[in-house]
Amino acid sequence: MNHVLQTLRRMAHLMVGQPDYDAYLRHMRDHHPGHAPMDRTAFFRNRQEARYGGKNGGKCC
């Protein structure tokens, strides 16, 4: 039951555009052990820029 709730939580976060920092940390640990992962704030900013464009390039109005 706990696994189902965790999966639903991850899905809800992805639907509203909130990336999964814990999954990112697992990926970095498993695939890039020599690189330091971004902290939570840097990760969130990076994902926002990737999704919406960054450096004032993603303005809609």
C-alpha positions in Angstrom: 0.0 0.0 0.0 2.9 2.4 0.8 4.4 1.8 -2.6 1.1 2.7 -4.3 0.9 5.9 -2.3 4.5 6.9 -3.2 3.8 6.2 -6.9 0.6 8.3 -6.8 2.5 11.1 -5.0 5.2 11.1 -7.7 2.6 11.1 -10.5 0.8 14.1 -8.9 4.0 16.0 -8.6 4.9 15.4 -12.2 1.4 16.4 -13.4 1.9 19.9 -11.8 5.5 20.2 -13.0 7.3 19.4 -9.8 10.2 17.1 -10.6 11.3 14.2 -8.3 14.5 15.2 -6.6 14.9 11.8 -4.9 14.9 10.1 -8.3 17.5 12.5 -9.5 19.7 11.7 -6.5 19.3 7.9 -7.2 20.2 8.5 -10.8 23.3 10.5 -10.0 24.4 7.9 -7.4 23.9 5.0 -9.8 25.1 6.5 -13.1 27.4 9.4 -12.2 29.1 8.5 -8.9 32.1 10.9 -9.5 29.9 14.0 -9.9 28.4 16.0 -7.1 24.6 16.3 -7.5 22.9 19.7 -7.5 21.3 20.8 -4.2 17.5 20.8 -4.1 17.2 24.5 -5.0 19.6 24.3 -8.0 17.8 21.2 -9.2 14.4 22.9 -9.1 15.7 25.9 -11.0 17.4 23.7 -13.6 14.1 21.8 -14.2 12.1 25.0 -14.4 14.5 26.5 -16.9 14.5 23.3 -19.0 10.7 23.3 -19.0 9.8 26.9 -19.5 12.9 28.4 -20.9 15.3 30.4 -18.8 17.1 33.7 -18.6 13.9 35.6 -19.6 13.5 33.5 -22.7 10.3 31.9 -21.6 8.1 34.9 -21.0 4.6 34.5 -22.5 3.5 38.2 -22.1 
